[in-house]
Amino acid sequence: MQPTTATYDYRFVRYFPRNRAAGDVSCLGPYQWLTTVRAPRMVGEAVSLWQAIAADGGTVGEAIAECEVKASLRGSTLISPDPNPLAGILLAVIARRARKLVPDTPQCALEWATYGTAAGQPRLGDILCTIGETGADVGLYIGEDAAVYHRLGAIAGDRIGVERIAKPRLYAVRRPLYEGTQYPANGIMLNVDGSRATAALEGG
């Protein structure tokens, strides 16, 4: 696949607002349970950004400072083989805020396919790289139902939220270096709407 210049305008102009009501989780819909579990810091940062953008009514591009995007890109350009490099850029911003290293060209989704360590059954906070008809994509695993993975990251409209990804599209599962050991050790079973199911997946 040949690299193409991004067609989106990524002039990120300001930081996320800090005036949202503390504890307001209504914007998360059925995924409100994410605020009640112990989660890796990357998940916490992603959820915080989701809440902040929803409270402000804006887009990702309107909410992150340009200097933070440039730092996340590590000097690389926005040229990417992927149709929407925002997914990788947003993940890089989240990783930096969680004090993690980022790939050399994080806007390329498949760069994340060699990040961290390889994993089998995804766990909360693992990175899911997928390939579909339009190209590669990337985000954070927060659970699954029988047919799809629920992945938190950039979604249509330059926003942050959850996408339901068909399991056959999975390309790689990568586990960042997480300091804590009390995070859920197994996959997380969800209902189709994203609410927490009672059963847990077996670890792997």
C-alpha positions as CSV (number, residue, x, y, z in Angstrom):
1,M,0.0,0.0,0.0
2,Q,1.4,3.3,-1.0
3,P,1.5,6.2,1.5
4,T,-1.0,8.9,0.9
5,T,-1.2,12.4,2.3
6,A,-3.8,12.7,5.1
7,T,-7.0,14.4,3.8
8,Y,-8.0,15.6,7.3
9,D,-7.0,18.9,8.8
10,Y,-5.0,18.2,12.0
11,R,-4.4,21.7,13.2
12,F,-5.1,20.8,16.8
13,V,-5.5,24.1,18.6
14,R,-6.1,23.8,22.3
15,Y,-6.0,21.5,25.3
16,F,-9.0,19.5,26.6
17,P,-11.3,21.6,28.8
18,R,-10.9,21.1,32.5
19,N,-14.3,22.5,33.5
20,R,-16.4,19.4,33.0
21,A,-18.4,18.2,36.0
22,A,-16.5,15.7,38.1
23,G,-18.0,12.3,37.9
24,D,-20.3,13.0,34.9
25,V,-20.2,9.7,33.1
26,S,-23.5,10.0,31.1
27,C,-21.6,10.6,27.9
28,L,-20.1,7.1,28.1
29,G,-23.6,5.4,27.7
30,P,-23.5,1.7,28.4
31,Y,-19.7,1.9,28.9
32,Q,-20.0,3.8,32.1
33,W,-18.7,0.7,33.9
34,L,-15.2,1.8,32.7
35,T,-15.1,4.4,35.5
36,T,-15.8,1.7,38.1
37,V,-13.0,-0.8,37.4
38,R,-9.3,-0.6,38.0
39,A,-7.8,0.0,34.6
40,P,-4.4,0.7,33.0
41,R,-3.6,4.3,32.8
42,M,-3.9,4.4,29.0
43,V,-7.6,3.4,29.4
44,G,-8.1,6.0,32.1
45,E,-6.5,8.8,29.9
46,A,-8.7,7.7,26.9
47,V,-11.9,7.8,29.0
48,S,-11.0,11.2,30.4
49,L,-10.5,12.6,26.9
50,W,-13.8,11.0,25.9
51,Q,-15.6,12.7,28.7
52,A,-13.9,16.0,28.1
53,I,-14.7,16.2,24.4
54,A,-18.3,15.1,25.0
55,A,-18.7,17.8,27.7
56,D,-17.3,20.4,25.3
57,G,-19.3,19.3,22.3
58,G,-16.2,19.5,20.1
59,T,-14.0,17.2,18.1
60,V,-10.6,15.6,18.8
61,G,-9.0,18.1,16.4
62,E,-10.4,21.0,18.3
63,A,-9.4,19.7,21.7
64,I,-5.8,18.7,21.6
65,A,-3.0,21.3,21.5
66,E,-0.9,21.3,18.3
67,C,2.3,21.1,20.3
68,E,1.1,17.8,21.9
69,V,0.3,16.3,18.5
70,K,3.8,17.3,17.2
71,A,5.4,15.7,20.2
72,S,3.4,12.5,19.7
73,L,4.5,12.4,16.1
74,R,8.1,12.5,17.2
75,G,9.1,14.6,14.2
76,S,7.4,12.5,11.6
77,T,5.0,13.9,9.0
78,L,1.3,13.1,8.7
79,I,1.9,11.0,5.5
80,S,0.4,7.6,6.2
81,P,-0.8,4.6,4.3
82,D,-4.0,4.5,6.4
83,P,-7.1,6.4,5.3
84,N,-7.4,8.1,8.7
85,P,-4.2,8.6,10.6
86,L,-6.2,10.1,13.5
87,A,-6.5,6.7,15.2
88,G,-2.8,6.3,15.6
89,I,-2.2,9.9,16.5
90,L,-4.8,9.9,19.2
91,L,-3.4,6.6,20.6
92,A,0.0,8.3,20.7
93,V,-1.3,11.2,22.6
94,I,-3.0,8.9,25.1
95,A,0.3,6.9,25.4
96,R,2.3,10.0,26.1
97,R,-0.1,11.2,28.7
98,A,0.2,7.8,30.3
99,R,4.0,8.2,30.2
100,K,4.6,5.5,27.7
101,L,6.9,5.5,24.7
102,V,5.3,5.7,21.2
103,P,6.4,4.2,17.9
104,D,8.4,6.2,15.4
105,T,5.5,6.8,13.1
106,P,2.4,6.4,15.3
107,Q,0.0,7.7,12.7
108,C,0.5,4.4,10.8
109,A,-1.8,1.9,12.5
110,L,0.4,-1.1,11.8
111,E,3.3,0.6,13.6
112,W,1.4,-0.3,16.7
113,A,1.5,-4.0,15.7
114,T,5.1,-4.2,17.0
115,Y,4.5,-2.1,20.1
116,G,4.9,-3.6,23.6
117,T,4.7,-7.3,23.7
118,A,2.6,-9.8,21.8
119,A,-0.5,-11.1,23.6
120,G,-3.1,-13.8,23.0
121,Q,-6.5,-13.2,24.5
122,P,-6.8,-9.4,24.7
123,R,-7.1,-7.8,28.1
124,L,-8.3,-4.4,29.2
125,G,-6.0,-1.8,27.8
126,D,-4.3,-4.0,25.1
127,I,-3.8,-2.5,21.7
128,L,-5.9,-4.0,18.9
129,C,-4.6,-3.6,15.3
130,T,-7.2,-4.5,12.7
131,I,-7.3,-4.6,8.9
132,G,-10.4,-4.0,6.9
133,E,-11.4,-3.1,3.3
134,T,-10.4,0.5,3.8
135,G,-7.0,-0.2,5.5
136,A,-5.6,-0.6,9.0
137,D,-6.9,0.8,12.2
138,V,-5.9,0.8,15.9
139,G,-7.3,1.4,19.4
140,L,-7.6,0.0,22.9
141,Y,-9.4,-3.2,23.8
142,I,-12.1,-2.7,26.5
143,G,-14.1,-5.9,26.0
144,E,-15.9,-8.1,23.5
145,D,-19.1,-9.9,22.9
146,A,-19.6,-13.1,20.9
147,A,-19.0,-11.6,17.5
148,V,-17.0,-8.4,17.9
149,Y,-14.3,-6.6,19.9
150,H,-15.2,-3.3,21.5
151,R,-12.3,-0.9,20.8
152,L,-11.9,2.5,22.3
153,G,-10.2,5.2,20.2
154,A,-10.8,7.6,17.3
155,I,-14.2,7.1,15.6
156,A,-16.0,8.8,12.7
157,G,-16.4,12.5,12.9
158,D,-13.0,13.1,14.5
159,R,-14.4,12.0,17.8
160,I,-13.4,9.5,20.5
161,G,-15.6,6.6,21.4
162,V,-16.1,2.9,20.9
163,E,-16.1,0.9,17.7
164,R,-17.4,-2.7,17.4
165,I,-14.8,-4.6,15.3
166,A,-15.6,-7.9,13.7
167,K,-13.2,-10.5,15.2
168,P,-11.9,-11.8,11.9
169,R,-10.4,-8.4,11.2
170,L,-8.0,-8.7,14.0
171,Y,-4.3,-8.4,12.9
172,A,-2.4,-8.1,16.2
173,V,-2.9,-7.8,19.9
174,R,-0.1,-5.9,21.7
175,R,0.3,-5.3,25.4
176,P,1.9,-2.0,26.6
177,L,4.2,-2.2,29.6
178,Y,1.8,-1.7,32.5
179,E,3.3,-1.2,36.0
180,G,0.2,-2.5,37.9
181,T,-0.6,-6.1,38.3
182,Q,-4.2,-5.8,39.6
183,Y,-5.8,-5.1,36.3
184,P,-8.3,-7.6,35.0
185,A,-6.2,-10.6,33.9
186,N,-8.8,-12.0,31.5
187,G,-10.8,-10.8,28.5
188,I,-13.9,-8.8,29.4
189,M,-17.3,-10.1,28.2
190,L,-19.8,-7.5,27.3
191,N,-23.3,-7.4,26.1
192,V,-23.9,-6.4,22.5
193,D,-24.7,-2.8,23.6
194,G,-21.4,-2.5,25.5
195,S,-22.7,-3.0,29.0
196,R,-20.9,-5.4,31.3
197,A,-21.9,-9.0,31.1
198,T,-21.8,-11.2,34.2
199,A,-19.5,-13.8,32.8
200,A,-15.7,-13.3,32.3
201,L,-13.6,-14.8,29.6
202,E,-10.9,-17.2,30.5
203,G,-7.4,-15.8,30.4
204,G,-4.7,-16.7,27.9
